[in-house]
Amino acid sequence: MTLPAKLDPSQVTCIIDTREQMPLDLSPLRTEPGTLQTGDYALAGCDEIRIERKSLPDLVACVGVERDRFSREVERLLAFRVRILLVESTWEQIESHEPAFPQWRGKVSKESVIGSLLAWQAMGLSVHLLAPTSELGGLHRDSCSAWHVDDTRN
């Protein structure tokens, strides 16, 4: 599918998987529910794009107890031309090992989470971090590639 250079948001319909419990507000795009075999979000009429969304607690589970299941999900995502893992967190939250997430304690290290994100990115999964910020009044985007820059601290 080729998209025109200028695209009006009203021309785009995003399919949101029916299992998505609290879907993102994607306005001004149109949205409709649908059953997706892979991912949580897709574009109607374009079977080349998939987005998998994870909260930080879900991501920690995917690195730990649900690793095998999520590895299969990653393999399915890699079949798409555009494949994105959208994590609702910041690098600061991941690196700080925040006690607000009890599943971190003794079960999954922050190094395992960071290493998994970087490994998935190296496999071809585009990793993006989104976190609510009061200053921006919505979601703030942070790129996984920012870790590569910060990783030179050692």
C-alpha positions as CSV (number, residue, x, y, z in Angstrom):
1,M,0.0,0.0,0.0
2,T,1.3,3.4,-1.0
3,L,0.2,6.4,1.1
4,P,-0.1,9.8,-0.5
5,A,2.5,12.5,0.6
6,K,-0.3,14.5,2.2
7,L,-2.8,12.5,4.2
8,D,-5.8,13.9,6.0
9,P,-6.2,12.2,9.4
10,S,-9.9,11.6,8.6
11,Q,-8.7,9.3,5.8
12,V,-6.9,7.0,8.2
13,T,-8.6,4.3,10.2
14,C,-6.7,2.5,12.9
15,I,-7.9,-1.0,13.9
16,I,-7.7,-1.5,17.7
17,D,-7.6,-5.1,18.8
18,T,-10.8,-6.0,20.8
19,R,-8.6,-7.4,23.6
20,E,-7.0,-4.0,24.2
21,Q,-8.4,-3.0,27.6
22,M,-7.7,0.7,27.7
23,P,-7.0,1.8,24.1
24,L,-4.9,4.8,23.3
25,D,-6.8,8.0,22.2
26,L,-5.6,8.2,18.6
27,S,-7.7,11.2,17.6
28,P,-7.9,12.8,15.1
29,L,-7.6,9.3,13.4
30,R,-10.7,7.2,13.0
31,T,-10.7,4.0,15.0
32,E,-12.6,0.8,14.9
33,P,-12.4,-2.4,16.9
34,G,-11.2,-5.6,15.3
35,T,-9.5,-8.9,16.0
36,L,-5.8,-8.8,15.2
37,Q,-3.8,-12.1,15.3
38,T,-0.7,-10.1,16.0
39,G,-0.3,-6.7,17.7
40,D,-2.7,-4.3,19.3
41,Y,-3.0,-1.7,16.6
42,A,-3.0,-1.8,12.8
43,L,-4.0,0.5,9.8
44,A,-7.2,-0.5,8.0
45,G,-6.3,-1.6,4.4
46,C,-2.6,-1.9,5.2
47,D,-1.4,-5.3,6.3
48,E,2.3,-4.1,6.6
49,I,2.1,-2.3,10.0
50,R,1.6,-3.7,13.5
51,I,2.1,-2.0,16.9
52,E,2.3,-4.0,20.1
53,R,1.7,-1.9,23.2
54,K,2.9,-2.8,26.7
55,S,2.6,-1.1,30.1
56,L,5.8,-1.3,32.2
57,P,4.3,-4.0,34.4
58,D,3.3,-6.0,31.3
59,L,6.8,-5.5,29.8
60,V,8.4,-6.8,33.0
61,A,6.2,-9.9,32.8
62,C,7.2,-10.4,29.2
63,V,10.8,-10.3,30.2
64,G,10.1,-12.7,33.1
65,V,7.3,-15.2,33.5
66,E,5.7,-14.7,30.0
67,R,9.0,-14.7,28.1
68,D,8.3,-17.7,25.9
69,R,4.8,-16.4,24.9
70,F,6.1,-12.9,24.2
71,S,9.1,-14.3,22.2
72,R,6.5,-16.0,19.9
73,E,4.7,-12.6,19.6
74,V,8.0,-10.9,18.6
75,E,8.5,-13.6,16.0
76,R,5.1,-12.9,14.5
77,L,5.7,-9.1,14.6
78,L,8.9,-9.5,12.7
79,A,6.9,-10.7,9.7
80,F,5.5,-7.2,9.2
81,R,7.3,-4.5,7.3
82,V,6.7,-2.0,10.1
83,R,6.7,-3.5,13.6
84,I,6.7,-1.4,16.7
85,L,6.9,-2.2,20.4
86,L,5.3,0.8,22.2
87,V,6.2,0.8,25.9
88,E,4.4,3.1,28.3
89,S,7.4,4.1,30.4
90,T,10.5,6.2,30.4
91,W,14.1,5.1,30.5
92,E,14.3,6.8,33.9
93,Q,11.5,4.6,35.3
94,I,13.2,1.5,33.9
95,E,16.7,2.4,35.1
96,S,15.5,3.6,38.6
97,H,14.0,0.2,39.4
98,E,11.0,1.9,40.8
99,P,9.5,0.2,43.8
100,A,6.0,1.1,42.5
101,F,6.2,-2.1,40.5
102,P,6.4,-5.0,43.0
103,Q,7.1,-7.5,40.2
104,W,10.6,-6.0,39.9
105,R,11.7,-7.2,43.4
106,G,13.9,-10.2,43.0
107,K,12.2,-11.5,39.9
108,V,13.3,-9.4,37.0
109,S,16.3,-7.1,37.0
110,K,16.4,-3.8,35.3
111,E,19.4,-5.1,33.3
112,S,17.2,-7.9,32.0
113,V,14.5,-5.5,30.9
114,I,17.0,-3.1,29.2
115,G,18.9,-6.0,27.6
116,S,15.6,-7.5,26.3
117,L,14.5,-4.2,24.8
118,L,17.9,-3.8,23.1
119,A,17.9,-7.4,21.9
120,W,14.4,-7.0,20.4
121,Q,15.5,-3.8,18.7
122,A,18.6,-5.5,17.3
123,M,16.3,-8.2,15.9
124,G,14.4,-5.5,13.9
125,L,11.6,-4.5,16.3
126,S,11.3,-0.7,16.5
127,V,11.1,0.1,20.3
128,H,9.5,3.4,21.4
129,L,8.9,4.6,24.9
130,L,5.8,6.7,25.7
131,A,5.1,8.2,29.1
132,P,2.5,10.5,30.4
133,T,4.0,13.9,31.3
134,S,2.2,16.7,32.9
135,E,4.4,19.3,31.2
136,L,3.2,18.1,27.8
137,G,-0.3,17.4,28.8
138,G,-0.3,14.1,27.1
139,L,2.2,11.5,26.0
140,H,5.9,12.1,25.5
141,R,7.9,10.1,23.1
142,D,11.4,8.7,23.9
143,S,13.3,6.5,21.5
144,C,15.1,3.3,22.4
145,S,18.1,4.6,20.5
146,A,18.6,7.2,23.3
147,W,19.9,4.3,25.4
148,H,22.7,3.7,22.9
149,V,23.8,7.3,23.4
150,D,23.6,7.0,27.2
151,D,25.2,3.6,27.3
152,T,28.7,5.3,26.7
153,R,28.7,6.3,30.4
154,N,30.6,3.2,31.4
